[in-house]
Amino acid sequence: MRMFLILGALLFFLSCEEGKEHVAPAIHERDSVSVMTSFGVNTLISDSGIIKYRIVTERWDVNQIKQPTRWTFIKGIFFEQFDEKFHVQAYIQADTAWYYDQKKLWELRGRVRIRNVNGMIFNSEELFWDGLTHELYSYKFSRLVTPERTLQGTYFRSDEKMTHYTVSNSKGSFVKSDMESEPIESDAQEKSDTATVEQFVRLAATPRAATNKNMQ
């Protein structure tokens, strides 16, 4: 009987003990939280009331707390650009992308590829698209292929339509007509070097011949 009383008192004590709540630790890094996360996105975006872009992505995060504020496309992005008649002018794709909405600046990383309406193809690991200056630029190795030529370089800058562009530290192939009106610096340097070597050989050979004649 005494044993039952002890067990009963123990059970009563345990039942009166407050239960413990199992909660996750509070998130102190508020800037790591997106205000919107969307999956399986296929949407049209307008500019000044005119539909100009289509965005296709697996994941789209919008963060208004990080500075600068940004959209993040961590799963990659496919981007189409339209003219006023809704004709496709170009497409852009990349492995990862950020859009800084206050700056109107796109940052594309990974396998970046562009194709425009003129058949120009651009490939790089990095590309910036500035919506304020309406320019595209890259500081990484880039390859530009057009129906007429192929260019490669470590710096690229172009207008949004990719009709006027610059590639520096470049190398590539050109059609013959591109080079007829301009001297080729590498050939000129090679001819200059050849002439210098020939002069050196003649000067070096002259005293040797005179010495041999005196010895005879």
N, CA, C and O of each residue as an XYZ file, in Angstrom:
864
protein
N       0.836     -1.201      0.000
C       0.000      0.000      0.000
C       0.870      1.251      0.000
O       0.600      2.229     -0.697
N       1.899      1.183      0.789
C       2.806      2.328      0.857
C       3.485      2.572     -0.487
O       3.711      3.715     -0.883
N       3.806      1.486     -1.179
C       4.444      1.595     -2.490
C       3.516      2.280     -3.480
O       3.974      3.114     -4.261
N       2.216      1.955     -3.473
C       1.240      2.570     -4.374
C       1.112      4.070     -4.125
O       0.960      4.850     -5.066
N       1.175      4.475     -2.839
C       1.081      5.891     -2.506
C       2.275      6.665     -3.062
O       2.136      7.782     -3.560
N       3.452      6.042     -2.962
C       4.664      6.703     -3.484
C       4.573      6.861     -5.003
O       4.896      7.928     -5.523
N       4.136      5.817     -5.731
C       4.009      5.883     -7.188
C       2.963      6.912     -7.606
O       3.140      7.641     -8.582
N       1.860      6.956     -6.840
C       0.816      7.934     -7.155
C       1.302      9.359     -6.997
O       1.015     10.216     -7.831
N       2.058      9.619     -5.900
C       2.588     10.962     -5.681
C       3.573     11.356     -6.792
O       3.609     12.509     -7.222
N       4.375     10.376     -7.252
C       5.346     10.643     -8.314
C       4.657     10.981     -9.630
O       5.071     11.897    -10.341
N       3.613     10.243     -9.946
C       2.867     10.516    -11.171
C       2.194     11.882    -11.117
O       2.153     12.600    -12.116
N       1.669     12.236     -9.950
C       1.004     13.523     -9.777
C       2.002     14.671     -9.957
O       1.667     15.704    -10.537
N       3.224     14.486     -9.461
C       4.266     15.515     -9.577
C       4.690     15.700    -11.038
O       4.890     16.824    -11.499
N       4.824     14.566    -11.766
C       5.233     14.653    -13.160
C       4.148     15.277    -14.029
O       4.446     15.996    -14.983
N       2.898     15.003    -13.700
C       1.802     15.558    -14.494
C       1.652     17.057    -14.285
O       1.133     17.751    -15.159
N       2.099     17.569    -13.140
C       1.998     18.999    -12.867
C       3.160     19.800    -13.439
O       3.104     21.030    -13.462
N       4.230     19.117    -13.911
C       5.389     19.824    -14.452
C       5.041     20.432    -15.800
O       4.395     19.788    -16.627
N       5.462     21.659    -16.024
C       5.155     22.351    -17.268
C       5.868     21.697    -18.450
O       7.032     21.309    -18.355
N       5.143     21.582    -19.569
C       5.734     21.008    -20.768
C       6.698     21.967    -21.442
O       6.519     23.183    -21.367
N       7.717     21.435    -22.098
C       8.728     22.248    -22.770
C       8.334     22.443    -24.229
O       7.969     21.487    -24.914
N       8.408     23.686    -24.699
C       8.106     23.979    -26.087
C       9.363     23.792    -26.937
O      10.459     24.207    -26.560
N       9.172     23.154    -28.096
C      10.284     22.925    -29.014
C      10.153     23.931    -30.155
O       9.345     23.754    -31.067
N      10.945     24.966    -30.091
C      10.876     26.030    -31.086
C      12.247     26.223    -31.717
O      13.279     25.959    -31.100
N      12.232     26.687    -32.958
C      13.487     26.987    -33.655
C      14.038     28.316    -33.166
O      13.275     29.186    -32.744
N      15.349     28.483    -33.217
C      15.947     29.762    -32.782
C      15.468     30.908    -33.665
O      15.183     30.711    -34.846
N      15.384     32.074    -33.105
C      14.918     33.248    -33.827
C      15.905     33.629    -34.923
O      17.115     33.453    -34.778
N      15.376     34.147    -36.003
C      16.210     34.600    -37.109
C      16.595     36.059    -36.858
O      15.756     36.959    -36.905
N      17.865     36.263    -36.595
C      18.334     37.626    -36.325
C      18.792     38.315    -37.613
O      18.747     39.540    -37.722
N      19.242     37.495    -38.602
C      19.684     38.078    -39.865
C      18.462     38.327    -40.739
O      18.148     37.525    -41.618
N      17.770     39.447    -40.494
C      16.556     39.738    -41.224
C      16.815     39.949    -42.712
O      15.921     39.751    -43.534
N      18.039     40.352    -43.060
C      18.308     40.607    -44.472
C      18.464     39.326    -45.274
O      18.607     39.385    -46.496
N      18.441     38.166    -44.617
C      18.536     36.902    -45.348
C      17.174     36.384    -45.769
O      17.091     35.345    -46.423
N      16.123     37.068    -45.418
C      14.770     36.603    -45.689
C      14.203     37.374    -46.882
O      14.228     38.604    -46.906
N      13.696     36.640    -47.863
C      13.072     37.267    -49.019
C      11.622     37.591    -48.711
O      10.942     36.847    -48.004
N      11.160     38.704    -49.246
C       9.759     39.075    -49.035
C       8.852     38.303    -49.980
O       7.645     38.231    -49.749
N       9.414     37.720    -51.049
C       8.639     36.906    -51.973
C       9.533     35.853    -52.592
O      10.651     36.149    -53.013
N       9.043     34.621    -52.650
C       9.722     33.534    -53.345
C       8.705     32.838    -54.231
O       7.678     32.357    -53.754
N       8.998     32.788    -55.533
C       8.090     32.165    -56.494
C       8.813     31.030    -57.199
O      10.013     31.116    -57.460
N       8.081     29.966    -57.509
C       8.643     28.804    -58.190
C       7.910     28.594    -59.520
O       6.715     28.867    -59.636
N       8.650     28.105    -60.517
C       8.045     27.834    -61.815
C       7.476     29.071    -62.467
O       6.300     29.099    -62.832
N       8.303     30.103    -62.618
C       7.833     31.410    -63.093
C       7.939     31.483    -64.617
O       8.953     31.108    -65.206
N       6.877     31.971    -65.233
C       6.858     32.308    -66.656
C       5.990     33.555    -66.782
O       4.766     33.448    -66.870
N       6.604     34.730    -66.791
C       5.841     35.968    -66.680
C       6.331     37.019    -67.675
O       7.476     36.982    -68.125
N       5.446     37.952    -68.007
C       5.760     39.064    -68.885
C       5.959     40.324    -68.049
O       5.273     40.535    -67.049
N       6.912     41.160    -68.474
C       7.210     42.400    -67.748
C       7.084     43.565    -68.717
O       7.596     43.514    -69.835
N       6.405     44.608    -68.284
C       6.202     45.783    -69.131
C       7.105     46.918    -68.679
O       7.528     46.981    -67.524
N       7.388     47.807    -69.609
C       8.178     49.004    -69.343
C       7.459     50.176    -70.006
O       7.274     50.190    -71.222
N       7.054     51.164    -69.194
C       6.294     52.312    -69.686
C       4.991     51.871    -70.358
O       4.572     52.453    -71.358
N       4.361     50.845    -69.802
C       3.079     50.373    -70.314
C       3.167     49.461    -71.517
O       2.138     49.043    -72.047
N       4.394     49.134    -71.969
C       4.579     48.269    -73.136
C       5.288     46.989    -72.697
O       6.315     47.043    -72.020
N       4.732     45.831    -73.086
C       5.362     44.554    -72.732
C       6.668     44.417    -73.510
O       6.673     44.427    -74.741
N       7.775     44.290    -72.777
C       9.088     44.247    -73.412
C       9.879     42.979    -73.091
O      10.801     42.627    -73.827
N       9.531     42.285    -71.998
C      10.368     41.168    -71.575
C       9.511     39.992    -71.115
O       8.383     40.157    -70.651
N      10.084     38.809    -71.259
C       9.551     37.596    -70.663
C      10.635     36.957    -69.812
O      11.779     36.833    -70.251
N      10.284     36.551    -68.596
C      11.219     35.885    -67.700
C      10.713     34.472    -67.416
O       9.561     34.282    -67.026
N      11.578     33.494    -67.615
C      11.283     32.098    -67.291
C      12.363     31.610    -66.332
O      13.550     31.668    -66.653
N      11.960     31.131    -65.162
C      12.929     30.668    -64.164
C      12.274     29.670    -63.221
O      11.055     29.672    -63.050
N      13.090     28.820    -62.613
C      12.571     27.856    -61.643
C      12.314     28.505    -60.295
O      11.405     28.099    -59.571
N      13.113     29.513    -59.951
C      12.943     30.161    -58.645
C      13.276     31.647    -58.751
O      14.270     32.039    -59.362
N      12.419     32.459    -58.138
C      12.570     33.918    -58.176
C      12.368     34.446    -56.756
O      11.282     34.338    -56.187
N      13.444     35.024    -56.190
C      13.386     35.607    -54.846
C      13.469     37.127    -54.948
O      14.287     37.664    -55.695
N      12.623     37.809    -54.196
C      12.647     39.264    -54.132
C      13.002     39.674    -52.709
O      12.312     39.304    -51.759
N      14.083     40.441    -52.567
C      14.544     40.877    -51.252
C      14.618     42.400    -51.228
O      15.407     43.002    -51.956
N      13.794     43.015    -50.391
C      13.756     44.470    -50.257
C      14.513     44.965    -49.033
O      14.506     46.163    -48.752
N      15.173     44.056    -48.292
C      15.904     44.430    -47.084
C      17.398     44.544    -47.350
O      18.054     45.452    -46.840
N      17.939     43.621    -48.151
C      19.349     43.721    -48.512
C      19.600     45.013    -49.271
O      18.738     45.504    -50.000
N      20.786     45.546    -49.088
C      21.183     46.750    -49.793
C      22.370     46.456    -50.709
O      23.405     45.987    -50.235
N      22.242     46.721    -52.005
C      21.034     47.248    -52.645
C      19.950     46.177    -52.760
O      20.252     44.984    -52.772
N      18.691     46.604    -52.844
C      17.581     45.654    -52.992
C      17.732     44.915    -54.314
O      18.303     45.440    -55.269
N      17.211     43.679    -54.359
C      17.500     42.848    -55.528
C      16.465     41.760    -55.754
O      15.731     41.368    -54.847
N      16.430     41.287    -56.986
C      15.763     40.037    -57.335
C      16.870     39.010    -57.555
O      17.908     39.335    -58.133
N      16.662     37.785    -57.105
C      17.664     36.731    -57.256
C      17.066     35.552    -58.005
O      15.964     35.097    -57.699
N      17.814     35.063    -58.994
C      17.407     33.905    -59.787
C      18.499     32.846    -59.625
O      19.364     32.686    -60.486
N      18.438     32.136    -58.513
C      19.516     31.223    -58.152
C      19.490     29.943    -58.988
O      20.503     29.251    -59.095
N      18.345     29.628    -59.575
C      18.197     28.406    -60.373
C      18.339     28.679    -61.868
O      17.995     27.829    -62.689
N      18.842     29.854    -62.224
C      19.018     30.192    -63.633
C      17.854     31.009    -64.164
O      16.824     31.160    -63.507
N      18.044     31.536    -65.379
C      17.039     32.419    -65.973
C      17.098     32.322    -67.491
O      18.166     32.167    -68.084
N      15.916     32.418    -68.102
C      15.791     32.552    -69.553
C      14.998     33.827    -69.789
O      13.923     34.020    -69.221
N      15.540     34.692    -70.631
C      15.032     36.055    -70.741
C      14.832     36.383    -72.208
O      15.756     36.231    -73.007
N      13.616     36.840    -72.582
C      13.337     37.261    -73.951
C      13.034     38.752    -73.987
O      12.409     39.292    -73.074
N      13.479     39.404    -75.040
C      13.233     40.832    -75.217
C      12.403     41.040    -76.480
O      12.701     40.462    -77.526
N      11.344     41.881    -76.380
C      10.440     42.109    -77.497
C      10.551     43.539    -77.993
O      10.972     44.435    -77.261
N      10.162     43.743    -79.266
C      10.026     45.100    -79.772
C       8.593     45.572    -79.530
O       7.818     44.886    -78.865
N       8.242     46.733    -80.065
C       6.918     47.296    -79.811
C       5.794     46.470    -80.429
O       4.640     46.579    -80.012
N       6.132     45.634    -81.433
C       5.130     44.778    -82.070
C       5.141     43.359    -81.505
O       4.552     42.444    -82.080
N       5.814     43.192    -80.381
C       5.880     41.919    -79.668
C       6.669     40.853    -80.439
O       6.442     39.656    -80.264
N       7.589     41.298    -81.285
C       8.494     40.381    -81.964
C       9.729     40.180    -81.097
O      10.225     41.127    -80.485
N      10.223     38.952    -81.046
C      11.397     38.649    -80.237
C      12.635     39.287    -80.864
O      12.971     39.006    -82.015
N      13.310     40.144    -80.102
C      14.523     40.800    -80.563
C      15.786     40.068    -80.114
O      16.803     40.088    -80.809
N      15.718     39.428    -78.959
C      16.886     38.729    -78.431
C      16.455     37.823    -77.293
O      15.392     38.007    -76.700
N      17.298     36.842    -76.997
C      17.099     36.057    -75.785
C      18.412     35.992    -75.017
O      19.494     36.027    -75.604
N      18.301     35.900    -73.716
C      19.455     35.810    -72.820
C      19.213     34.669    -71.855
O      18.099     34.504    -71.359
N      20.232     33.886    -71.583
C      20.121     32.846    -70.567
C      21.403     32.805    -69.736
O      22.488     33.110    -70.231
N      21.260     32.424    -68.468
C      22.401     32.363    -67.559
C      22.103     31.378    -66.444
O      20.942     31.080    -66.162
N      23.165     30.867    -65.804
C      23.003     29.918    -64.700
C      22.473     30.596    -63.442
O      21.682     30.009    -62.704
N      22.906     31.825    -63.197
C      22.490     32.596    -62.022
C      22.376     34.057    -62.423
O      23.129     34.539    -63.269
N      21.420     34.766    -61.805
C      21.242     36.174    -62.155
C      20.745     36.955    -60.951
O      20.054     36.426    -60.080
N      21.120     38.235    -60.926
C      20.609     39.193    -59.931
C      20.152     40.431    -60.678
O      20.789     40.856    -61.642
N      19.047     41.008    -60.229
C      18.577     42.275    -60.770
C      18.452     43.265    -59.623
O      17.634     43.078    -58.723
N      19.266     44.326    -59.655
C      19.243     45.364    -58.634
C      18.249     46.432    -59.098
O      18.580     47.299    -59.907
N      17.024     46.350    -58.568
C      15.920     47.125    -59.112
C      16.113     48.626    -58.968
O      15.684     49.376    -59.845
N      16.740     49.092    -57.897
C      16.956     50.533    -57.741
C      17.983     51.057    -58.740
O      17.880     52.194    -59.200
N      18.957     50.243    -59.071
C      19.988     50.631    -60.036
C      19.611     50.277    -61.467
O      20.247     50.745    -62.411
N      18.574     49.446    -61.636
C      18.189     48.920    -62.945
C      19.371     48.210    -63.602
O      19.661     48.404    -64.783
N      20.041     47.385    -62.807
C      21.248     46.703    -63.256
C      21.074     45.194    -63.133
O      20.736     44.686    -62.064
N      21.310     44.473    -64.245
C      21.323     43.014    -64.255
C      22.760     42.526    -64.137
O      23.666     43.067    -64.771
N      22.958     41.501    -63.320
C      24.243     40.815    -63.219
C      24.005     39.346    -63.521
O      23.279     38.671    -62.791
N      24.605     38.849    -64.585
C      24.427     37.471    -65.033
C      25.738     36.716    -64.848
O      26.811     37.224    -65.174
N      25.640     35.502    -64.325
C      26.835     34.697    -64.058
C      26.629     33.269    -64.560
O      25.507     32.807    -64.765
N      27.781     32.582    -64.750
C      27.715     31.189    -65.195
C      27.802     31.123    -66.705
O      28.558     31.867    -67.329
N      27.023     30.225    -67.286
C      27.012     30.089    -68.743
C      26.048     31.112    -69.334
O      24.857     30.851    -69.501
N      26.600     32.288    -69.646
C      25.789     33.388    -70.179
C      25.797     33.295    -71.704
O      26.853     33.183    -72.326
N      24.613     33.344    -72.288
C      24.491     33.249    -73.740
C      23.426     34.236    -74.222
O      22.349     34.352    -73.636
N      23.754     34.941    -75.301
C      22.824     35.882    -75.915
C      22.757     35.594    -77.409
O      23.768     35.284    -78.041
N      21.569     35.698    -77.957
C      21.391     35.656    -79.416
C      20.413     36.757    -79.786
O      19.331     36.846    -79.206
N      20.784     37.604    -80.754
C      19.892     38.682    -81.140
C      19.265     38.419    -82.497
O      19.518     37.385    -83.116
N      18.442     39.362    -82.960
C      17.670     39.155    -84.180
C      18.563     39.098    -85.418
O      18.146     38.562    -86.444
N      19.776     39.637    -85.347
C      20.700     39.628    -86.480
C      21.556     38.371    -86.533
O      22.421     38.254    -87.401
N      21.333     37.435    -85.628
C      22.096     36.199    -85.638
C      23.392     36.259    -84.863
O      24.170     35.306    -84.902
N      23.651     37.349    -84.158
C      24.854     37.451    -83.341
C      24.713     36.591    -82.093
O      23.664     36.594    -81.447
N      25.762     35.857    -81.754
C      25.771     34.991    -80.578
C      26.900     35.422    -79.657
O      28.043     35.566    -80.090
N      26.579     35.625    -78.398
C      27.549     36.053    -77.383
C      27.610     34.994    -76.296
O      26.577     34.519    -75.825
N      28.842     34.616    -75.890
C      29.051     33.660    -74.808
C      30.096     34.196    -73.844
O      31.127     34.720    -74.265
N      29.829     34.064    -72.551
C      30.784     34.477    -71.527
C      30.376     33.857    -70.190
O      29.351     33.181    -70.098
N      31.187     34.094    -69.156
C      30.847     33.656    -67.807
C      30.301     34.808    -66.971
O      29.965     34.627    -65.801
N      30.214     35.994    -67.575
C      29.762     37.172    -66.837
C      29.207     38.195    -67.815
O      29.735     38.380    -68.912
N      28.137     38.854    -67.401
C      27.601     39.946    -68.204
C      26.798     40.880    -67.306
O      26.014     40.434    -66.467
N      27.006     42.191    -67.494
C      26.220     43.211    -66.808
C      25.370     43.938    -67.848
O      25.830     44.223    -68.953
N      24.130     44.230    -67.476
C      23.215     44.956    -68.343
C      22.697     46.153    -67.567
O      21.906     46.009    -66.634
N      23.149     47.330    -67.958
C      22.799     48.569    -67.262
C      21.588     49.193    -67.945
O      21.671     49.638    -69.090
N      20.462     49.223    -67.232
C      19.245     49.782    -67.793
C      19.216     51.296    -67.816
O      18.372     51.886    -68.490
N      20.131     51.945    -67.086
C      20.192     53.405    -67.090
C      21.003     53.933    -68.267
O      20.617     54.908    -68.911
N      22.127     53.280    -68.539
C      22.960     53.694    -69.672
C      22.635     52.907    -70.940
O      23.140     53.226    -72.016
N      21.786     51.868    -70.814
C      21.385     51.018    -71.947
C      22.606     50.380    -72.596
O      22.764     50.405    -73.817
N      23.473     49.805    -71.750
C      24.687     49.163    -72.223
C      24.824     47.762    -71.641
O      24.307     47.463    -70.565
N      25.532     46.916    -72.377
C      25.956     45.597    -71.919
C      27.472     45.612    -71.813
O      28.148     46.192    -72.663
N      28.014     44.977    -70.772
C      29.472     44.923    -70.662
C      29.901     43.717    -69.824
O      29.142     43.199    -69.005
N      31.149     43.288    -70.059
C      31.706     42.140    -69.360
C      33.203     42.330    -69.203
O      33.871     42.858    -70.092
N      33.730     41.891    -68.049
C      35.161     41.938    -67.775
C      35.790     40.544    -67.818
O      36.953     40.370    -67.452
N      35.019     39.561    -68.264
C      35.507     38.192    -68.382
C      35.744     37.859    -69.856
O      35.307     38.580    -70.753
N      36.446     36.752    -70.078
C      36.676     36.296    -71.449
C      35.335     36.085    -72.147
O      34.461     35.392    -71.627
N      35.179     36.681    -73.318
C      33.918     36.626    -74.053
C      34.182     36.214    -75.490
O      35.247     36.480    -76.048
N      33.196     35.563    -76.073
C      33.281     35.128    -77.474
C      32.055     35.670    -78.212
O      30.916     35.463    -77.791
N      32.309     36.354    -79.301
C      31.252     36.991    -80.076
C      31.307     36.450    -81.500
O      32.332     36.555    -82.173
N      30.189     35.865    -81.958
C      30.122     35.265    -83.290
C      29.021     35.953    -84.083
O      27.870     36.001    -83.649
N      29.377     36.482    -85.238
C      28.419     37.087    -86.147
C      28.480     36.319    -87.477
O      29.381     35.502    -87.667
N      27.544     36.567    -88.394
C      27.633     35.896    -89.701
C      28.905     36.232    -90.470
O      29.283     35.492    -91.378
N      29.584     37.350    -90.120
C      30.776     37.763    -90.852
C      32.086     37.449    -90.149
O      33.102     37.257    -90.817
N      32.095     37.392    -88.812
C      33.369     37.288    -88.111
C      33.183     36.649    -86.738
O      32.065     36.480    -86.251
N      34.309     36.302    -86.138
C      34.342     35.776    -84.780
C      35.365     36.571    -83.982
O      36.498     36.752    -84.428
N      34.968     37.051    -82.792
C      35.853     37.824    -81.944
C      35.916     37.203    -80.558
O      34.933     36.658    -80.057
N      37.097     37.296    -79.947
C      37.276     36.843    -78.569
C      38.107     37.879    -77.832
O      39.056     38.428    -78.391
N      37.754     38.150    -76.578
C      38.504     39.133    -75.818
C      38.132     39.109    -74.357
O      37.178     38.442    -73.956
N      38.893     39.845    -73.559
C      38.674     39.856    -72.108
C      37.842     41.045    -71.650
O      37.561     41.179    -70.459
N      37.439     41.920    -72.590
C      36.566     43.035    -72.233
C      35.578     43.254    -73.365
O      35.952     43.286    -74.537
N      34.303     43.407    -72.996
C      33.244     43.566    -73.992
C      32.309     44.680    -73.549
O      31.956     44.768    -72.373
N      31.908     45.532    -74.490
C      30.917     46.580    -74.229
C      30.083     46.778    -75.485
O      30.601     46.765    -76.602
N      28.765     46.963    -75.280
C      27.875     47.075    -76.419
C      26.629     47.852    -76.024
O      26.334     48.021    -74.841
N      25.892     48.327    -77.045
C      24.575     48.880    -76.782
C      23.584     47.733    -76.566
O      23.928     46.570    -76.780
N      22.362     48.051    -76.147
C      21.394     47.007    -75.821
C      21.038     46.144    -77.028
O      20.759     44.955    -76.874
N      21.045     46.722    -78.219
C      20.693     45.980    -79.421
C      21.875     45.218    -80.000
O      21.715     44.454    -80.951
N      23.069     45.422    -79.430
C      24.294     44.762    -79.865
C      24.590     45.050    -81.336
O      25.037     44.175    -82.077
N      24.333     46.288    -81.741
C      24.686     46.717    -83.086
C      26.003     47.496    -83.103
O      26.675     47.552    -84.133
N      26.370     48.094    -81.978
C      27.651     48.789    -81.829
C      28.351     48.195    -80.603
O      27.848     48.294    -79.484
N      29.504     47.585    -80.823
C      30.169     46.891    -79.728
C      31.679     47.037    -79.833
O      32.220     47.349    -80.893
N      32.343     46.806    -78.710
C      33.796     46.882    -78.614
C      34.304     45.638    -77.892
O      33.754     45.238    -76.866
N      35.354     45.033    -78.434
C      36.028     43.909    -77.794
C      37.504     44.248    -77.724
O      38.136     44.458    -78.760
N      38.068     44.308    -76.524
C      39.489     44.635    -76.377
C      40.262     43.413    -75.923
O      39.682     42.427    -75.467
N      41.604     43.491    -76.057
C      42.480     42.337    -75.841
C      41.961     41.165    -76.656
O      41.838     40.042    -76.167
N      41.661     41.461    -77.913
C      40.910     40.509    -78.720
C      41.803     39.746    -79.681
O      42.937     40.129    -79.969
N      41.249     38.670    -80.154
C      41.823     37.902    -81.237
C      40.655     37.250    -81.952
O      39.610     36.997    -81.353
N      40.839     36.979    -83.244
C      39.714     36.392    -83.947
C      39.966     36.302    -85.435
O      41.071     36.569    -85.908
N      38.933     35.923    -86.170
C      39.007     35.787    -87.616
C      38.117     36.828    -88.256
O      37.062     37.167    -87.722
N      38.546     37.341    -89.414
C      37.816     38.385    -90.118
C      37.700     37.997    -91.590
O      38.493     37.208    -92.103
N      36.706     38.562    -92.251
C      36.627     38.393    -93.694
C      37.691     39.271    -94.335
O      38.121     40.260    -93.741
N      38.115     38.920    -95.536
C      39.236     39.594    -96.182
C      38.974     41.083    -96.370
O      39.889     41.893    -96.220
N      37.722     41.460    -96.701
C      37.405     42.863    -96.968
C      37.605     43.733    -95.744
O      37.854     44.931    -95.880
N      37.502     43.157    -94.535
C      37.681     43.932    -93.315
C      39.119     44.400    -93.151
O      39.370     45.424    -92.515
N      40.065     43.658    -93.719
C      41.465     43.925    -93.436
C      42.184     44.630    -94.592
O      43.324     45.061    -94.419
N      41.538     44.762    -95.788
C      42.231     45.306    -96.944
C      42.583     46.778    -96.773
O      43.610     47.235    -97.275
N      41.726     47.529    -96.061
C      41.941     48.965    -95.928
C      42.805     49.332    -94.742
O      43.113     50.509    -94.553
N      43.202     48.372    -93.947
C      43.976     48.660    -92.749
C      45.254     47.823    -92.743
O      45.207     46.643    -93.090
N      46.390     48.399    -92.359
C      47.625     47.620    -92.257
C      47.546     46.633    -91.111
O      46.912     46.907    -90.092
N      48.171     45.515    -91.268
C      48.202     44.497    -90.222
C      49.465     44.704    -89.408
O      50.570     44.495    -89.910
N      49.316     45.103    -88.192
C      50.455     45.473    -87.358
C      51.391     44.294    -87.145
O      52.610     44.467    -87.123
N      50.841     43.109    -86.991
C      51.694     41.955    -86.729
C      52.605     41.672    -87.918
O      53.769     41.322    -87.720
N      52.092     41.819    -89.198
C      52.920     41.603    -90.375
C      53.990     42.678    -90.489
O      55.134     42.386    -90.835
N      53.615     43.939    -90.195
C      54.588     45.020    -90.264
C      55.715     44.797    -89.274
O      56.882     45.009    -89.602
N      55.378     44.373    -88.077
C      56.403     44.115    -87.065
C      57.292     42.969    -87.493
O      58.503     42.998    -87.269
N      56.693     41.948    -88.113
C      57.473     40.790    -88.539
C      58.458     41.180    -89.633
O      59.602     40.724    -89.632
N      58.008     42.047    -90.593
C      58.913     42.490    -91.646
C      60.054     43.321    -91.070
O      61.201     43.192    -91.500
N      59.738     44.179    -90.092
C      60.765     44.998    -89.460
C      61.786     44.129    -88.753
O      62.989     44.367    -88.858
N      61.314     43.130    -88.039
C      62.227     42.227    -87.345
C      63.104     41.483    -88.338
O      64.293     41.287    -88.086
N      62.525     41.059    -89.485
C      63.292     40.317    -90.488
C      64.394     41.187    -91.074
O      65.526     40.739    -91.253
N      64.045     42.455    -91.375
C      65.039     43.369    -91.927
C      66.174     43.594    -90.945
O      67.334     43.641    -91.353
N      65.878     43.731    -89.696
C      66.904     43.951    -88.693
C      67.848     42.762    -88.602
O      69.057     42.945    -88.460
N      67.319     41.556    -88.682
C      68.143     40.347    -88.620
C      69.055     40.266    -89.828
O      70.231     39.922    -89.712
N      68.484     40.595    -91.026
C      69.301     40.531    -92.228
C      70.450     41.528    -92.166
O      71.570     41.200    -92.557
N      70.190     42.742    -91.680
C      71.256     43.740    -91.562
C      72.324     43.260    -90.593
O      73.516     43.437    -90.844
N      71.906     42.654    -89.486
C      72.868     42.166    -88.506
C      73.752     41.082    -89.106
O      74.955     41.047    -88.847
N      73.163     40.197    -89.905
C      73.933     39.113    -90.514
C      74.968     39.688    -91.466
O      76.114     39.237    -91.481
N      74.569     40.706    -92.284
C      75.518     41.294    -93.229
C      76.661     41.996    -92.496
O      77.822     41.871    -92.886
N      76.331     42.731    -91.438
C      77.373     43.434    -90.694
C      78.316     42.453    -90.008
O      79.524     42.678    -89.942
N      77.755     41.377    -89.506
C      78.580     40.384    -88.819
C      79.469     39.634    -89.793
O      80.567     39.205    -89.437
N      78.991     39.472    -91.033
C      79.763     38.701    -92.011
C      80.885     39.518    -92.630
O      81.881     38.933    -93.056
N      80.775     40.854    -92.704
C      81.761     41.698    -93.392
C      83.150     41.646    -92.760
O      84.112     41.355    -93.469
N      83.299     41.910    -91.484
C      84.660     41.858    -90.901
C      85.257     40.474    -90.928
O      86.476     40.321    -91.008
N      84.406     39.454    -90.863
C      84.920     38.082    -90.906
C      85.536     37.805    -92.262
O      86.587     37.171    -92.358
N      84.874     38.286    -93.323
C      85.409     38.075    -94.666
C      86.733     38.833    -94.839
O      87.676     38.327    -95.448
N      86.783     40.079    -94.280
C      88.023     40.857    -94.374
C      89.148     40.171    -93.633
O      90.279     40.186    -94.120
N      88.909     39.584    -92.511
C      89.920     38.893    -91.723
C      90.466     37.708    -92.471
O      91.674     37.472    -92.497
N      89.557     36.952    -93.089
C      89.998     35.788    -93.857
C      90.905     36.220    -95.019
O      91.879     35.535    -95.331
N      90.584     37.361    -95.664
C      91.386     37.841    -96.773
C      92.788     38.237    -96.313
O      93.767     37.955    -97.004
N      92.894     38.888    -95.150
C      94.198     39.290    -94.645
C      95.059     38.085    -94.278
O      96.277     38.105    -94.452
N      94.401     37.019    -93.761
C      95.134     35.819    -93.392
C      95.696     35.125    -94.591
O      96.729     34.460    -94.516
N      94.992     35.287    -95.739
C      95.519     34.642    -96.944
C      96.742     35.407    -97.467
O      97.328     35.018    -98.477
